Amino acid sequence: MILDCIVTVFALKMMQDRAVAEVETRYKDDFVDNLISGSFYSEASIIERACYLGYNLNQPHQVLVINFDTPPRSLTQPGRDERQYLHFKNQLVEVIKAAINSCNRHGMIAAKK
């Protein structure tokens, strides 16, 4: 009976951690989107948000934007669906994260639809 309680508590904690991670990811994605598009209220507000996320915008940064106007040809063939395109995009994000980490860099990656 104790083991059942422990399993339940552990599952609830994992669900809570996942929800927090999803909110953090959404917040970072919105921040990067606002920063790149220039749609923020003031410089102070964007600097405050950056500090909250652990970034100092007073230091030089490099930005890489990858935009697919249309999905890659290999994903537009008959029989392919949007799930496969999203899977491809997620794999691309993971490769970029790994590359940044292998260079011992601190980076923020945001993926939009």
URRA-V418911 format. One line per field, one symbol per residue. psi: psi as a letter, one per 30 degrees, with the letter a starting at -180 (. if undefined). burial: # if it has 16 or more other ideal C-beta (glycine too) atoms within 10 Angstrom, else .. A space follows every 10 residues. Layout:
psi=???
burial=???
//
This chain:
psi=eeeeeeeeee eeeeeeeeee eeeeeeeeee eeeeeefgil eleeeeeeee eefgkjfflk lkkkkkkjel lleffglkfk lfeeeeeeee eeeeeeeeee efghljlkkk kl.
burial=.......... .......... .......#.. ##..#..... .....#..## ....#..... .......... ....#..... ....#..##. .......... .......#.# ...
//
